[in-house]
Amino acid sequence: MHKYEIILYWSEEDGAYIAEVPELAGCMADGSTAKEALHNAERIVQEWFETAKELGRVIPEPKGRLRYA
């Protein structure tokens, strides 16, 4: 797993757990369980990297724990 902070929460609206990676714009995943959402987030982070590389975008270094959310 990459060293980016992941915010995990239950979304009543979506009826699923949501795992957001705030340092990677638009990078989020969902799952029916918290574990599944985290697993899916790991895959989505990798796909985010691949897309960023293809588009020539900079991949930010992980900053660690955010002080706000």
mmCIF file as Biopython writes it, N, C-alpha, C and O atoms, coordinates in Angstrom:
data_model
#
loop_
_atom_site.group_PDB
_atom_site.id
_atom_site.type_symbol
_atom_site.label_atom_id
_atom_site.label_alt_id
_atom_site.label_comp_id
_atom_site.label_asym_id
_atom_site.label_entity_id
_atom_site.label_seq_id
_atom_site.pdbx_PDB_ins_code
_atom_site.Cartn_x
_atom_site.Cartn_y
_atom_site.Cartn_z
_atom_site.occupancy
_atom_site.B_iso_or_equiv
_atom_site.auth_seq_id
_atom_site.auth_asym_id
_atom_site.pdbx_PDB_model_num
ATOM 1   N N  . MET A ? 1  ? 0.844   -1.191 0.000   1.0 0.0 1  A 1 
ATOM 2   C CA . MET A ? 1  ? 0.000   0.000  0.000   1.0 0.0 1  A 1 
ATOM 3   C C  . MET A ? 1  ? 0.873   1.232  0.000   1.0 0.0 1  A 1 
ATOM 4   O O  . MET A ? 1  ? 1.941   1.259  0.612   1.0 0.0 1  A 1 
ATOM 5   N N  . HIS A ? 2  ? 0.419   2.219  -0.674  1.0 0.0 2  A 1 
ATOM 6   C CA . HIS A ? 2  ? 1.118   3.487  -0.738  1.0 0.0 2  A 1 
ATOM 7   C C  . HIS A ? 2  ? 0.912   4.243  0.568   1.0 0.0 2  A 1 
ATOM 8   O O  . HIS A ? 2  ? 0.008   3.908  1.335   1.0 0.0 2  A 1 
ATOM 9   N N  . LYS A ? 3  ? 1.707   5.226  0.828   1.0 0.0 3  A 1 
ATOM 10  C CA . LYS A ? 3  ? 1.681   5.913  2.115   1.0 0.0 3  A 1 
ATOM 11  C C  . LYS A ? 3  ? 0.847   7.192  2.100   1.0 0.0 3  A 1 
ATOM 12  O O  . LYS A ? 3  ? 1.231   8.199  2.696   1.0 0.0 3  A 1 
ATOM 13  N N  . TYR A ? 4  ? -0.278  7.145  1.426   1.0 0.0 4  A 1 
ATOM 14  C CA . TYR A ? 4  ? -1.194  8.272  1.402   1.0 0.0 4  A 1 
ATOM 15  C C  . TYR A ? 4  ? -2.276  8.049  2.447   1.0 0.0 4  A 1 
ATOM 16  O O  . TYR A ? 4  ? -2.714  6.923  2.683   1.0 0.0 4  A 1 
ATOM 17  N N  . GLU A ? 5  ? -2.697  9.144  3.068   1.0 0.0 5  A 1 
ATOM 18  C CA . GLU A ? 5  ? -3.783  9.041  4.040   1.0 0.0 5  A 1 
ATOM 19  C C  . GLU A ? 5  ? -5.068  8.664  3.315   1.0 0.0 5  A 1 
ATOM 20  O O  . GLU A ? 5  ? -5.346  9.160  2.223   1.0 0.0 5  A 1 
ATOM 21  N N  . ILE A ? 6  ? -5.845  7.785  3.930   1.0 0.0 6  A 1 
ATOM 22  C CA . ILE A ? 6  ? -7.143  7.382  3.400   1.0 0.0 6  A 1 
ATOM 23  C C  . ILE A ? 6  ? -8.189  7.715  4.449   1.0 0.0 6  A 1 
ATOM 24  O O  . ILE A ? 6  ? -8.056  7.343  5.614   1.0 0.0 6  A 1 
ATOM 25  N N  . ILE A ? 7  ? -9.217  8.411  4.031   1.0 0.0 7  A 1 
ATOM 26  C CA . ILE A ? 7  ? -10.337 8.719  4.925   1.0 0.0 7  A 1 
ATOM 27  C C  . ILE A ? 7  ? -11.444 7.724  4.595   1.0 0.0 7  A 1 
ATOM 28  O O  . ILE A ? 7  ? -11.890 7.636  3.451   1.0 0.0 7  A 1 
ATOM 29  N N  . LEU A ? 8  ? -11.879 6.983  5.595   1.0 0.0 8  A 1 
ATOM 30  C CA . LEU A ? 8  ? -12.868 5.925  5.419   1.0 0.0 8  A 1 
ATOM 31  C C  . LEU A ? 8  ? -14.125 6.293  6.195   1.0 0.0 8  A 1 
ATOM 32  O O  . LEU A ? 8  ? -14.053 6.635  7.375   1.0 0.0 8  A 1 
ATOM 33  N N  . TYR A ? 9  ? -15.277 6.225  5.533   1.0 0.0 9  A 1 
ATOM 34  C CA . TYR A ? 9  ? -16.530 6.546  6.212   1.0 0.0 9  A 1 
ATOM 35  C C  . TYR A ? 9  ? -17.697 5.821  5.546   1.0 0.0 9  A 1 
ATOM 36  O O  . TYR A ? 9  ? -17.607 5.375  4.402   1.0 0.0 9  A 1 
ATOM 37  N N  . TRP A ? 10 ? -18.787 5.720  6.288   1.0 0.0 10 A 1 
ATOM 38  C CA . TRP A ? 10 ? -20.009 5.126  5.763   1.0 0.0 10 A 1 
ATOM 39  C C  . TRP A ? 10 ? -20.822 6.228  5.108   1.0 0.0 10 A 1 
ATOM 40  O O  . TRP A ? 10 ? -21.004 7.297  5.691   1.0 0.0 10 A 1 
ATOM 41  N N  . SER A ? 11 ? -21.311 5.978  3.906   1.0 0.0 11 A 1 
ATOM 42  C CA . SER A ? 11 ? -22.165 6.926  3.190   1.0 0.0 11 A 1 
ATOM 43  C C  . SER A ? 11 ? -23.578 6.359  3.146   1.0 0.0 11 A 1 
ATOM 44  O O  . SER A ? 11 ? -23.847 5.380  2.449   1.0 0.0 11 A 1 
ATOM 45  N N  . GLU A ? 12 ? -24.464 6.980  3.892   1.0 0.0 12 A 1 
ATOM 46  C CA . GLU A ? 12 ? -25.863 6.557  3.893   1.0 0.0 12 A 1 
ATOM 47  C C  . GLU A ? 12 ? -26.451 6.730  2.490   1.0 0.0 12 A 1 
ATOM 48  O O  . GLU A ? 12 ? -27.223 5.892  2.025   1.0 0.0 12 A 1 
ATOM 49  N N  . GLU A ? 13 ? -26.079 7.818  1.829   1.0 0.0 13 A 1 
ATOM 50  C CA . GLU A ? 13 ? -26.582 8.121  0.483   1.0 0.0 13 A 1 
ATOM 51  C C  . GLU A ? 13 ? -26.214 7.032  -0.516  1.0 0.0 13 A 1 
ATOM 52  O O  . GLU A ? 13 ? -27.034 6.641  -1.346  1.0 0.0 13 A 1 
ATOM 53  N N  . ASP A ? 14 ? -24.967 6.538  -0.433  1.0 0.0 14 A 1 
ATOM 54  C CA . ASP A ? 14 ? -24.495 5.510  -1.364  1.0 0.0 14 A 1 
ATOM 55  C C  . ASP A ? 14 ? -24.764 4.098  -0.856  1.0 0.0 14 A 1 
ATOM 56  O O  . ASP A ? 14 ? -24.710 3.141  -1.628  1.0 0.0 14 A 1 
ATOM 57  N N  . GLY A ? 15 ? -25.053 3.962  0.431   1.0 0.0 15 A 1 
ATOM 58  C CA . GLY A ? 15 ? -25.255 2.641  1.011   1.0 0.0 15 A 1 
ATOM 59  C C  . GLY A ? 15 ? -23.990 1.812  0.979   1.0 0.0 15 A 1 
ATOM 60  O O  . GLY A ? 15 ? -24.038 0.597  0.786   1.0 0.0 15 A 1 
ATOM 61  N N  . ALA A ? 16 ? -22.830 2.485  1.173   1.0 0.0 16 A 1 
ATOM 62  C CA . ALA A ? 16 ? -21.541 1.805  1.087   1.0 0.0 16 A 1 
ATOM 63  C C  . ALA A ? 16 ? -20.506 2.568  1.897   1.0 0.0 16 A 1 
ATOM 64  O O  . ALA A ? 16 ? -20.700 3.733  2.246   1.0 0.0 16 A 1 
ATOM 65  N N  . TYR A ? 17 ? -19.403 1.890  2.190   1.0 0.0 17 A 1 
ATOM 66  C CA . TYR A ? 17 ? -18.247 2.552  2.782   1.0 0.0 17 A 1 
ATOM 67  C C  . TYR A ? 17 ? -17.490 3.254  1.661   1.0 0.0 17 A 1 
ATOM 68  O O  . TYR A ? 17 ? -17.366 2.722  0.558   1.0 0.0 17 A 1 
ATOM 69  N N  . ILE A ? 18 ? -16.993 4.435  1.947   1.0 0.0 18 A 1 
ATOM 70  C CA . ILE A ? 18 ? -16.226 5.224  0.978   1.0 0.0 18 A 1 
ATOM 71  C C  . ILE A ? 18 ? -14.819 5.391  1.524   1.0 0.0 18 A 1 
ATOM 72  O O  . ILE A ? 18 ? -14.637 5.703  2.701   1.0 0.0 18 A 1 
ATOM 73  N N  . ALA A ? 19 ? -13.833 5.187  0.678   1.0 0.0 19 A 1 
ATOM 74  C CA . ALA A ? 19 ? -12.421 5.390  1.026   1.0 0.0 19 A 1 
ATOM 75  C C  . ALA A ? 19 ? -11.878 6.466  0.088   1.0 0.0 19 A 1 
ATOM 76  O O  . ALA A ? 19 ? -11.737 6.242  -1.114  1.0 0.0 19 A 1 
ATOM 77  N N  . GLU A ? 20 ? -11.575 7.640  0.654   1.0 0.0 20 A 1 
ATOM 78  C CA . GLU A ? 20 ? -11.063 8.761  -0.137  1.0 0.0 20 A 1 
ATOM 79  C C  . GLU A ? 20 ? -9.568  8.938  0.117   1.0 0.0 20 A 1 
ATOM 80  O O  . GLU A ? 20 ? -9.090  8.745  1.235   1.0 0.0 20 A 1 
ATOM 81  N N  . VAL A ? 21 ? -8.845  9.303  -0.924  1.0 0.0 21 A 1 
ATOM 82  C CA . VAL A ? 21 ? -7.414  9.606  -0.826  1.0 0.0 21 A 1 
ATOM 83  C C  . VAL A ? 21 ? -7.286  11.094 -1.163  1.0 0.0 21 A 1 
ATOM 84  O O  . VAL A ? 21 ? -7.118  11.447 -2.330  1.0 0.0 21 A 1 
ATOM 85  N N  . PRO A ? 22 ? -7.363  11.975 -0.148  1.0 0.0 22 A 1 
ATOM 86  C CA . PRO A ? 22 ? -7.447  13.412 -0.400  1.0 0.0 22 A 1 
ATOM 87  C C  . PRO A ? 22 ? -6.269  14.014 -1.165  1.0 0.0 22 A 1 
ATOM 88  O O  . PRO A ? 22 ? -6.442  15.014 -1.863  1.0 0.0 22 A 1 
ATOM 89  N N  . GLU A ? 23 ? -5.094  13.438 -1.052  1.0 0.0 23 A 1 
ATOM 90  C CA . GLU A ? 23 ? -3.927  14.000 -1.730  1.0 0.0 23 A 1 
ATOM 91  C C  . GLU A ? 23 ? -3.902  13.706 -3.230  1.0 0.0 23 A 1 
ATOM 92  O O  . GLU A ? 23 ? -3.119  14.305 -3.966  1.0 0.0 23 A 1 
ATOM 93  N N  . LEU A ? 24 ? -4.753  12.788 -3.682  1.0 0.0 24 A 1 
ATOM 94  C CA . LEU A ? 24 ? -4.827  12.436 -5.098  1.0 0.0 24 A 1 
ATOM 95  C C  . LEU A ? 24 ? -6.211  12.833 -5.601  1.0 0.0 24 A 1 
ATOM 96  O O  . LEU A ? 24 ? -7.194  12.141 -5.339  1.0 0.0 24 A 1 
ATOM 97  N N  . ALA A ? 25 ? -6.283  13.929 -6.309  1.0 0.0 25 A 1 
ATOM 98  C CA . ALA A ? 25 ? -7.557  14.505 -6.742  1.0 0.0 25 A 1 
ATOM 99  C C  . ALA A ? 25 ? -8.485  13.470 -7.376  1.0 0.0 25 A 1 
ATOM 100 O O  . ALA A ? 25 ? -8.123  12.781 -8.330  1.0 0.0 25 A 1 
ATOM 101 N N  . GLY A ? 26 ? -9.695  13.382 -6.814  1.0 0.0 26 A 1 
ATOM 102 C CA . GLY A ? 26 ? -10.706 12.490 -7.371  1.0 0.0 26 A 1 
ATOM 103 C C  . GLY A ? 26 ? -10.497 11.018 -7.089  1.0 0.0 26 A 1 
ATOM 104 O O  . GLY A ? 26 ? -11.231 10.181 -7.615  1.0 0.0 26 A 1 
ATOM 105 N N  . CYS A ? 27 ? -9.515  10.682 -6.272  1.0 0.0 27 A 1 
ATOM 106 C CA . CYS A ? 27 ? -9.188  9.279  -6.008  1.0 0.0 27 A 1 
ATOM 107 C C  . CYS A ? 27 ? -10.020 8.768  -4.834  1.0 0.0 27 A 1 
ATOM 108 O O  . CYS A ? 27 ? -9.804  9.161  -3.688  1.0 0.0 27 A 1 
ATOM 109 N N  . MET A ? 28 ? -10.967 7.894  -5.134  1.0 0.0 28 A 1 
ATOM 110 C CA . MET A ? 28 ? -11.810 7.309  -4.097  1.0 0.0 28 A 1 
ATOM 111 C C  . MET A ? 28 ? -12.359 5.972  -4.570  1.0 0.0 28 A 1 
ATOM 112 O O  . MET A ? 28 ? -12.404 5.682  -5.765  1.0 0.0 28 A 1 
ATOM 113 N N  . ALA A ? 29 ? -12.769 5.178  -3.611  1.0 0.0 29 A 1 
ATOM 114 C CA . ALA A ? 29 ? -13.324 3.864  -3.918  1.0 0.0 29 A 1 
ATOM 115 C C  . ALA A ? 29 ? -14.430 3.578  -2.914  1.0 0.0 29 A 1 
ATOM 116 O O  . ALA A ? 29 ? -14.563 4.278  -1.910  1.0 0.0 29 A 1 
ATOM 117 N N  . ASP A ? 30 ? -15.214 2.561  -3.186  1.0 0.0 30 A 1 
ATOM 118 C CA . ASP A ? 30 ? -16.260 2.180  -2.244  1.0 0.0 30 A 1 
ATOM 119 C C  . ASP A ? 30 ? -16.263 0.673  -2.050  1.0 0.0 30 A 1 
ATOM 120 O O  . ASP A ? 30 ? -15.555 -0.063 -2.737  1.0 0.0 30 A 1 
ATOM 121 N N  . GLY A ? 31 ? -17.072 0.236  -1.103  1.0 0.0 31 A 1 
ATOM 122 C CA . GLY A ? 31 ? -17.202 -1.189 -0.845  1.0 0.0 31 A 1 
ATOM 123 C C  . GLY A ? 31 ? -18.332 -1.439 0.136   1.0 0.0 31 A 1 
ATOM 124 O O  . GLY A ? 31 ? -18.744 -0.531 0.859   1.0 0.0 31 A 1 
ATOM 125 N N  . SER A ? 32 ? -18.831 -2.653 0.165   1.0 0.0 32 A 1 
ATOM 126 C CA . SER A ? 32 ? -19.924 -2.987 1.077   1.0 0.0 32 A 1 
ATOM 127 C C  . SER A ? 32 ? -19.436 -3.146 2.511   1.0 0.0 32 A 1 
ATOM 128 O O  . SER A ? 32 ? -20.235 -3.096 3.446   1.0 0.0 32 A 1 
ATOM 129 N N  . THR A ? 33 ? -18.130 -3.336 2.692   1.0 0.0 33 A 1 
ATOM 130 C CA . THR A ? 33 ? -17.522 -3.372 4.023   1.0 0.0 33 A 1 
ATOM 131 C C  . THR A ? 33 ? -16.343 -2.397 4.031   1.0 0.0 33 A 1 
ATOM 132 O O  . THR A ? 33 ? -15.847 -1.994 2.978   1.0 0.0 33 A 1 
ATOM 133 N N  . ALA A ? 34 ? -15.907 -2.028 5.231   1.0 0.0 34 A 1 
ATOM 134 C CA . ALA A ? 34 ? -14.750 -1.130 5.346   1.0 0.0 34 A 1 
ATOM 135 C C  . ALA A ? 34 ? -13.519 -1.782 4.720   1.0 0.0 34 A 1 
ATOM 136 O O  . ALA A ? 34 ? -12.749 -1.126 4.018   1.0 0.0 34 A 1 
ATOM 137 N N  . LYS A ? 35 ? -13.342 -3.070 4.979   1.0 0.0 35 A 1 
ATOM 138 C CA . LYS A ? 35 ? -12.191 -3.795 4.435   1.0 0.0 35 A 1 
ATOM 139 C C  . LYS A ? 35 ? -12.213 -3.792 2.903   1.0 0.0 35 A 1 
ATOM 140 O O  . LYS A ? 35 ? -11.181 -3.585 2.264   1.0 0.0 35 A 1 
ATOM 141 N N  . GLU A ? 36 ? -13.371 -4.019 2.332   1.0 0.0 36 A 1 
ATOM 142 C CA . GLU A ? 36 ? -13.493 -4.027 0.871   1.0 0.0 36 A 1 
ATOM 143 C C  . GLU A ? 36 ? -13.197 -2.642 0.292   1.0 0.0 36 A 1 
ATOM 144 O O  . GLU A ? 36 ? -12.528 -2.533 -0.736  1.0 0.0 36 A 1 
ATOM 145 N N  . ALA A ? 37 ? -13.687 -1.588 0.938   1.0 0.0 37 A 1 
ATOM 146 C CA . ALA A ? 37 ? -13.432 -0.226 0.454   1.0 0.0 37 A 1 
ATOM 147 C C  . ALA A ? 37 ? -11.937 0.085  0.484   1.0 0.0 37 A 1 
ATOM 148 O O  . ALA A ? 37 ? -11.414 0.691  -0.451  1.0 0.0 37 A 1 
ATOM 149 N N  . LEU A ? 38 ? -11.244 -0.325 1.551   1.0 0.0 38 A 1 
ATOM 150 C CA . LEU A ? 38 ? -9.799  -0.096 1.633   1.0 0.0 38 A 1 
ATOM 151 C C  . LEU A ? 38 ? -9.055  -0.889 0.556   1.0 0.0 38 A 1 
ATOM 152 O O  . LEU A ? 38 ? -8.131  -0.372 -0.072  1.0 0.0 38 A 1 
ATOM 153 N N  . HIS A ? 39 ? -9.452  -2.124 0.348   1.0 0.0 39 A 1 
ATOM 154 C CA . HIS A ? 39 ? -8.840  -2.955 -0.696  1.0 0.0 39 A 1 
ATOM 155 C C  . HIS A ? 39 ? -9.032  -2.309 -2.069  1.0 0.0 39 A 1 
ATOM 156 O O  . HIS A ? 39 ? -8.097  -2.232 -2.866  1.0 0.0 39 A 1 
ATOM 157 N N  . ASN A ? 40 ? -10.247 -1.849 -2.331  1.0 0.0 40 A 1 
ATOM 158 C CA . ASN A ? 40 ? -10.532 -1.204 -3.610  1.0 0.0 40 A 1 
ATOM 159 C C  . ASN A ? 40 ? -9.739  0.091  -3.756  1.0 0.0 40 A 1 
ATOM 160 O O  . ASN A ? 40 ? -9.312  0.431  -4.859  1.0 0.0 40 A 1 
ATOM 161 N N  . ALA A ? 41 ? -9.538  0.816  -2.661  1.0 0.0 41 A 1 
ATOM 162 C CA . ALA A ? 41 ? -8.769  2.059  -2.710  1.0 0.0 41 A 1 
ATOM 163 C C  . ALA A ? 41 ? -7.324  1.784  -3.121  1.0 0.0 41 A 1 
ATOM 164 O O  . ALA A ? 41 ? -6.741  2.558  -3.881  1.0 0.0 41 A 1 
ATOM 165 N N  . GLU A ? 42 ? -6.746  0.704  -2.632  1.0 0.0 42 A 1 
ATOM 166 C CA . GLU A ? 42 ? -5.377  0.359  -3.011  1.0 0.0 42 A 1 
ATOM 167 C C  . GLU A ? 42 ? -5.271  0.165  -4.525  1.0 0.0 42 A 1 
ATOM 168 O O  . GLU A ? 42 ? -4.311  0.617  -5.149  1.0 0.0 42 A 1 
ATOM 169 N N  . ARG A ? 43 ? -6.249  -0.500 -5.102  1.0 0.0 43 A 1 
ATOM 170 C CA . ARG A ? 43 ? -6.257  -0.728 -6.546  1.0 0.0 43 A 1 
ATOM 171 C C  . ARG A ? 43 ? -6.449  0.592  -7.305  1.0 0.0 43 A 1 
ATOM 172 O O  . ARG A ? 43 ? -5.793  0.840  -8.317  1.0 0.0 43 A 1 
ATOM 173 N N  . ILE A ? 44 ? -7.341  1.417  -6.807  1.0 0.0 44 A 1 
ATOM 174 C CA . ILE A ? 44 ? -7.633  2.688  -7.467  1.0 0.0 44 A 1 
ATOM 175 C C  . ILE A ? 44 ? -6.433  3.629  -7.402  1.0 0.0 44 A 1 
ATOM 176 O O  . ILE A ? 44 ? -6.189  4.375  -8.351  1.0 0.0 44 A 1 
ATOM 177 N N  . VAL A ? 45 ? -5.681  3.610  -6.305  1.0 0.0 45 A 1 
ATOM 178 C CA . VAL A ? 45 ? -4.467  4.434  -6.221  1.0 0.0 45 A 1 
ATOM 179 C C  . VAL A ? 45 ? -3.501  4.028  -7.330  1.0 0.0 45 A 1 
ATOM 180 O O  . VAL A ? 45 ? -2.928  4.888  -7.999  1.0 0.0 45 A 1 
ATOM 181 N N  . GLN A ? 46 ? -3.319  2.740  -7.525  1.0 0.0 46 A 1 
ATOM 182 C CA . GLN A ? 46 ? -2.425  2.263  -8.582  1.0 0.0 46 A 1 
ATOM 183 C C  . GLN A ? 46 ? -2.917  2.717  -9.957  1.0 0.0 46 A 1 
ATOM 184 O O  . GLN A ? 46 ? -2.123  3.155  -10.790 1.0 0.0 46 A 1 
ATOM 185 N N  . GLU A ? 47 ? -4.209  2.614  -10.191 1.0 0.0 47 A 1 
ATOM 186 C CA . GLU A ? 47 ? -4.774  3.066  -11.464 1.0 0.0 47 A 1 
ATOM 187 C C  . GLU A ? 47 ? -4.617  4.580  -11.620 1.0 0.0 47 A 1 
ATOM 188 O O  . GLU A ? 47 ? -4.377  5.068  -12.725 1.0 0.0 47 A 1 
ATOM 189 N N  . TRP A ? 48 ? -4.751  5.326  -10.513 1.0 0.0 48 A 1 
ATOM 190 C CA . TRP A ? 48 ? -4.575  6.781  -10.545 1.0 0.0 48 A 1 
ATOM 191 C C  . TRP A ? 48 ? -3.155  7.097  -10.996 1.0 0.0 48 A 1 
ATOM 192 O O  . TRP A ? 48 ? -2.946  7.967  -11.842 1.0 0.0 48 A 1 
ATOM 193 N N  . PHE A ? 49 ? -2.163  6.377  -10.421 1.0 0.0 49 A 1 
ATOM 194 C CA . PHE A ? 49 ? -0.756  6.575  -10.806 1.0 0.0 49 A 1 
ATOM 195 C C  . PHE A ? 49 ? -0.552  6.296  -12.290 1.0 0.0 49 A 1 
ATOM 196 O O  . PHE A ? 49 ? 0.085   7.085  -12.988 1.0 0.0 49 A 1 
ATOM 197 N N  . GLU A ? 50 ? -1.083  5.190  -12.770 1.0 0.0 50 A 1 
ATOM 198 C CA . GLU A ? 50 ? -0.916  4.815  -14.173 1.0 0.0 50 A 1 
ATOM 199 C C  . GLU A ? 50 ? -1.500  5.886  -15.099 1.0 0.0 50 A 1 
ATOM 200 O O  . GLU A ? 50 ? -0.885  6.246  -16.102 1.0 0.0 50 A 1 
ATOM 201 N N  . THR A ? 51 ? -2.680  6.390  -14.761 1.0 0.0 51 A 1 
ATOM 202 C CA . THR A ? 51 ? -3.308  7.425  -15.565 1.0 0.0 51 A 1 
ATOM 203 C C  . THR A ? 51 ? -2.497  8.716  -15.533 1.0 0.0 51 A 1 
ATOM 204 O O  . THR A ? 51 ? -2.299  9.355  -16.567 1.0 0.0 51 A 1 
ATOM 205 N N  . ALA A ? 52 ? -2.026  9.101  -14.344 1.0 0.0 52 A 1 
ATOM 206 C CA . ALA A ? 52 ? -1.220  10.319 -14.216 1.0 0.0 52 A 1 
ATOM 207 C C  . ALA A ? 52 ? 0.046   10.217 -15.066 1.0 0.0 52 A 1 
ATOM 208 O O  . ALA A ? 52 ? 0.424   11.181 -15.732 1.0 0.0 52 A 1 
ATOM 209 N N  . LYS A ? 53 ? 0.695   9.067  -15.047 1.0 0.0 53 A 1 
ATOM 210 C CA . LYS A ? 53 ? 1.908   8.870  -15.856 1.0 0.0 53 A 1 
ATOM 211 C C  . LYS A ? 53 ? 1.596   8.979  -17.340 1.0 0.0 53 A 1 
ATOM 212 O O  . LYS A ? 53 ? 2.340   9.616  -18.086 1.0 0.0 53 A 1 
ATOM 213 N N  . GLU A ? 54 ? 0.495   8.359  -17.777 1.0 0.0 54 A 1 
ATOM 214 C CA . GLU A ? 54 ? 0.108   8.407  -19.184 1.0 0.0 54 A 1 
ATOM 215 C C  . GLU A ? 54 ? -0.160  9.841  -19.645 1.0 0.0 54 A 1 
ATOM 216 O O  . GLU A ? 54 ? 0.121   10.199 -20.789 1.0 0.0 54 A 1 
ATOM 217 N N  . LEU A ? 55 ? -0.709  10.659 -18.735 1.0 0.0 55 A 1 
ATOM 218 C CA . LEU A ? 55 ? -1.048  12.039 -19.071 1.0 0.0 55 A 1 
ATOM 219 C C  . LEU A ? 55 ? 0.098   13.012 -18.803 1.0 0.0 55 A 1 
ATOM 220 O O  . LEU A ? 55 ? -0.020  14.210 -19.064 1.0 0.0 55 A 1 
ATOM 221 N N  . GLY A ? 56 ? 1.210   12.488 -18.278 1.0 0.0 56 A 1 
ATOM 222 C CA . GLY A ? 56 ? 2.360   13.334 -17.991 1.0 0.0 56 A 1 
ATOM 223 C C  . GLY A ? 56 ? 2.175   14.222 -16.779 1.0 0.0 56 A 1 
ATOM 224 O O  . GLY A ? 56 ? 2.813   15.269 -16.676 1.0 0.0 56 A 1 
ATOM 225 N N  . ARG A ? 57 ? 1.316   13.823 -15.863 1.0 0.0 57 A 1 
ATOM 226 C CA . ARG A ? 57 ? 1.059   14.612 -14.657 1.0 0.0 57 A 1 
ATOM 227 C C  . ARG A ? 57 ? 2.012   14.219 -13.535 1.0 0.0 57 A 1 
ATOM 228 O O  . ARG A ? 57 ? 2.513   13.096 -13.485 1.0 0.0 57 A 1 
ATOM 229 N N  . VAL A ? 58 ? 2.245   15.155 -12.653 1.0 0.0 58 A 1 
ATOM 230 C CA . VAL A ? 58 ? 3.118   14.931 -11.507 1.0 0.0 58 A 1 
ATOM 231 C C  . VAL A ? 58 ? 2.360   14.118 -10.454 1.0 0.0 58 A 1 
ATOM 232 O O  . VAL A ? 58 ? 1.194   14.392 -10.170 1.0 0.0 58 A 1 
ATOM 233 N N  . ILE A ? 59 ? 3.024   13.132 -9.888  1.0 0.0 59 A 1 
ATOM 234 C CA . ILE A ? 59 ? 2.447   12.349 -8.796  1.0 0.0 59 A 1 
ATOM 235 C C  . ILE A ? 59 ? 2.981   12.949 -7.496  1.0 0.0 59 A 1 
ATOM 236 O O  . ILE A ? 59 ? 4.187   12.924 -7.252  1.0 0.0 59 A 1 
ATOM 237 N N  . PRO A ? 60 ? 2.094   13.485 -6.663  1.0 0.0 60 A 1 
ATOM 238 C CA . PRO A ? 60 ? 2.559   14.141 -5.442  1.0 0.0 60 A 1 
ATOM 239 C C  . PRO A ? 60 ? 3.157   13.153 -4.443  1.0 0.0 60 A 1 
ATOM 240 O O  . PRO A ? 60 ? 2.727   12.004 -4.347  1.0 0.0 60 A 1 
ATOM 241 N N  . GLU A ? 61 ? 4.147   13.625 -3.711  1.0 0.0 61 A 1 
ATOM 242 C CA . GLU A ? 61 ? 4.715   12.824 -2.627  1.0 0.0 61 A 1 
ATOM 243 C C  . GLU A ? 61 ? 3.706   12.791 -1.486  1.0 0.0 61 A 1 
ATOM 244 O O  . GLU A ? 61 ? 3.040   13.792 -1.223  1.0 0.0 61 A 1 
ATOM 245 N N  . PRO A ? 62 ? 3.585   11.659 -0.807  1.0 0.0 62 A 1 
ATOM 246 C CA . PRO A ? 62 ? 2.639   11.601 0.319   1.0 0.0 62 A 1 
ATOM 247 C C  . PRO A ? 62 ? 3.101   12.542 1.439   1.0 0.0 62 A 1 
ATOM 248 O O  . PRO A ? 62 ? 4.284   12.588 1.778   1.0 0.0 62 A 1 
ATOM 249 N N  . LYS A ? 63 ? 2.166   13.275 1.993   1.0 0.0 63 A 1 
ATOM 250 C CA . LYS A ? 63 ? 2.478   14.209 3.077   1.0 0.0 63 A 1 
ATOM 251 C C  . LYS A ? 63 ? 2.216   13.601 4.449   1.0 0.0 63 A 1 
ATOM 252 O O  . LYS A ? 63 ? 2.570   14.184 5.473   1.0 0.0 63 A 1 
ATOM 253 N N  . GLY A ? 64 ? 1.602   12.445 4.461   1.0 0.0 64 A 1 
ATOM 254 C CA . GLY A ? 64 ? 1.291   11.828 5.748   1.0 0.0 64 A 1 
ATOM 255 C C  . GLY A ? 64 ? -0.043  12.327 6.282   1.0 0.0 64 A 1 
ATOM 256 O O  . GLY A ? 64 ? -0.902  12.789 5.531   1.0 0.0 64 A 1 
ATOM 257 N N  . ARG A ? 65 ? -0.188  12.225 7.561   1.0 0.0 65 A 1 
ATOM 258 C CA . ARG A ? 65 ? -1.455  12.552 8.208   1.0 0.0 65 A 1 
ATOM 259 C C  . ARG A ? 65 ? -1.819  14.022 7.997   1.0 0.0 65 A 1 
ATOM 260 O O  . ARG A ? 65 ? -1.014  14.922 8.236   1.0 0.0 65 A 1 
ATOM 261 N N  . LEU A ? 66 ? -3.059  14.236 7.542   1.0 0.0 66 A 1 
ATOM 262 C CA . LEU A ? 66 ? -3.564  15.583 7.389   1.0 0.0 66 A 1 
ATOM 263 C C  . LEU A ? 66 ? -3.975  16.124 8.755   1.0 0.0 66 A 1 
ATOM 264 O O  . LEU A ? 66 ? -4.371  15.366 9.641   1.0 0.0 66 A 1 
ATOM 265 N N  . ARG A ? 67 ? -3.879  17.399 8.910   1.0 0.0 67 A 1 
ATOM 266 C CA . ARG A ? 67 ? -4.263  18.011 10.186  1.0 0.0 67 A 1 
ATOM 267 C C  . ARG A ? 67 ? -5.708  18.472 10.193  1.0 0.0 67 A 1 
ATOM 268 O O  . ARG A ? 67 ? -6.209  18.951 11.210  1.0 0.0 67 A 1 
ATOM 269 N N  . TYR A ? 68 ? -6.377  18.329 9.057   1.0 0.0 68 A 1 
ATOM 270 C CA . TYR A ? 68 ? -7.782  18.685 8.933   1.0 0.0 68 A 1 
ATOM 271 C C  . TYR A ? 68 ? -8.430  17.755 7.919   1.0 0.0 68 A 1 
ATOM 272 O O  . TYR A ? 68 ? -7.749  17.147 7.093   1.0 0.0 68 A 1 
ATOM 273 N N  . ALA A ? 69 ? -9.718  17.653 7.987   1.0 0.0 69 A 1 
ATOM 274 C CA . ALA A ? 69 ? -10.449 16.839 7.008   1.0 0.0 69 A 1 
ATOM 275 C C  . ALA A ? 69 ? -11.847 17.386 6.855   1.0 0.0 69 A 1 
ATOM 276 O O  . ALA A ? 69 ? -12.638 16.851 6.078   1.0 0.0 69 A 1 
#
